[in-house]
Amino acid sequence: MSSYHPQDQTLAQLPSPSAEEIAHSSRVIEYIVDKIQQQNGVIAFSEYMNHLLYAPGLGYYSAGLSKFGKQGDFVTAPEVSPLFGRSLANQCQQIFEQGGAPRILEFGAGSGKLCLQILEKLNRPLDYYILDLSADLQQRQQALLREKLSFEVFDRIVWLDKLPQSFDGIVIGNEVLDAMPVSLLKKTEQWRELGVGFDGECFCWRDYADDGEAVKQIQIIDDALGPLPEGYLTEINLNYRPWFQAIADASNQVVILLVDYGYEQAEYYRAERSRGTLLCHYHHRAHDDALVLPGLQDVTASVDFDAVADAAVTSGFKIAGLVSQAHFLLQNDLLKEADFGYLDEDTFAQLDLAQQIKTLTLPDEMGERFKVIGLVKNLDLDLPALQPRGS
Ligand SMILES: C[S@@+](CC[C@H](N)C(=O)[O-])C[C@H]1O[C@@H](n2cnc3c(N)ncnc32)[C@H](O)[C@@H]1O
């Protein structure tokens, strides 16, 4: 009989992986255990999360698993409805009309649906760049877009494996920030960073280091908003700053539009949120144990929008606004986009569309939990959809 392991409780509540999935997960475990052994038995949680999601050919986003939509693990806004991309396209059009260079760079394009929706709505060939860490997803995006778009439009899409040396235009990213690896921190008298080890059977939590950058940052937040209680577990994302700096270095005039779920800092680091915001998805079940099902489940953390804004401003951007997804989409003519004449006779299609609008905009669905932040460099723009009501 095998010994009881704390992870068994989480696993008991999740669907059982197939034999093929178990074999894949074993390869991911082997890969990460090797990294742990090379570093004397412990790696930072951020490194663990990076391997889990992006290890070449193995990580959750890099291997050939079906992730998005009903057959996958979770549903993102472009998978919910084409109205999402069409509304975002309206925002892009407004920026182009005010002098933004007619060019889009999409980070983390997932299945490719957002790109499809934007290009279909804009309805003209446009330079469209896609930068995704996952080679597998790049192939899927190419297959979808080649099939659905005219040759002239498809021909202007360029897949990149790093930021171009210079880019002016619009940068977009839906649910990209939440997929960036975070550092995990716990307060026990002092703040310490958590790492991951291997106990011979499963991954397990270990202390990592005491004086890293993540510890410094959480201490500043604790001093400003706390004191946070003993035992408090949370995350810091150290990727925002280098990411914005890299975009700033490559651009002269640029607008960045990022959609994601998260909070402003006071809400993120609320005393009651004492278990942090790590969220794992496996076959549409959500839980917070990032140590189970390595390589088979998505692992994310909510976005700290104040930290995003600080990182962007330090890198030379101005904040164009932070609003709820519902507000942003409705201001960008979501309801007009939904008014497809050809649906007049088709009651089922109308009901379906009504449900899509609800999912994108209702407060207890994606409407309030998801937010849109706009950041601008060297452009003077009037973007009402990024201004909160009444401002
Ligand atoms: C949750 S998925 C969202 C996919 C898609 N945007 C959607 O809404 O369906 C996260 C995506 O971000 C990509 N990603 C994460 N960090 C990235 C980075 N630093 N650069 C480019 N892509 C990244 C992943 O490969 C993945 O495609």
PDBQT file of the ligand as one rigid body, heavy atoms in Angstrom, charges set to zero:
ROOT
HETATM    1  C1  LIG A 401      -3.842  31.672 -20.901  1.00  0.00    +0.000 C 
HETATM    2  S1  LIG A 401      -3.097  31.567 -22.461  1.00  0.00    +0.000 S 
HETATM    3  C2  LIG A 401      -4.047  32.801 -23.318  1.00  0.00    +0.000 C 
HETATM    4  C3  LIG A 401      -4.104  32.555 -24.797  1.00  0.00    +0.000 C 
HETATM    5  C4  LIG A 401      -4.928  33.546 -25.622  1.00  0.00    +0.000 C 
HETATM    6  N1  LIG A 401      -4.419  34.885 -25.505  1.00  0.00    +0.000 N 
HETATM    7  C5  LIG A 401      -6.382  33.490 -25.280  1.00  0.00    +0.000 C 
HETATM    8  O1  LIG A 401      -6.896  34.475 -24.772  1.00  0.00    +0.000 OA
HETATM    9  O2  LIG A 401      -7.021  32.457 -25.523  1.00  0.00    +0.000 OA
HETATM   10  C6  LIG A 401      -1.528  32.313 -22.218  1.00  0.00    +0.000 C 
HETATM   11  C7  LIG A 401      -0.692  32.463 -23.468  1.00  0.00    +0.000 C 
HETATM   12  O3  LIG A 401       0.388  33.353 -23.194  1.00  0.00    +0.000 OA
HETATM   13  C8  LIG A 401       1.583  32.822 -23.755  1.00  0.00    +0.000 C 
HETATM   14  N2  LIG A 401       2.680  33.508 -23.044  1.00  0.00    +0.000 N 
HETATM   15  C9  LIG A 401       2.923  33.570 -21.724  1.00  0.00    +0.000 A 
HETATM   16  N3  LIG A 401       3.990  34.358 -21.446  1.00  0.00    +0.000 NA
HETATM   17  C10 LIG A 401       4.409  34.849 -22.631  1.00  0.00    +0.000 A 
HETATM   18  C11 LIG A 401       5.451  35.754 -23.016  1.00  0.00    +0.000 A 
HETATM   19  N4  LIG A 401       6.283  36.283 -22.124  1.00  0.00    +0.000 N 
HETATM   20  N5  LIG A 401       5.601  36.013 -24.318  1.00  0.00    +0.000 NA
HETATM   21  C12 LIG A 401       4.763  35.492 -25.236  1.00  0.00    +0.000 A 
HETATM   22  N6  LIG A 401       3.767  34.637 -24.944  1.00  0.00    +0.000 NA
HETATM   23  C13 LIG A 401       3.579  34.317 -23.649  1.00  0.00    +0.000 A 
HETATM   24  C14 LIG A 401       1.410  31.330 -23.613  1.00  0.00    +0.000 C 
HETATM   25  O4  LIG A 401       2.260  30.600 -24.465  1.00  0.00    +0.000 OA
HETATM   26  C15 LIG A 401      -0.077  31.181 -23.987  1.00  0.00    +0.000 C 
HETATM   27  O5  LIG A 401      -0.269  31.151 -25.383  1.00  0.00    +0.000 OA
ENDROOT
TORSDOF 0
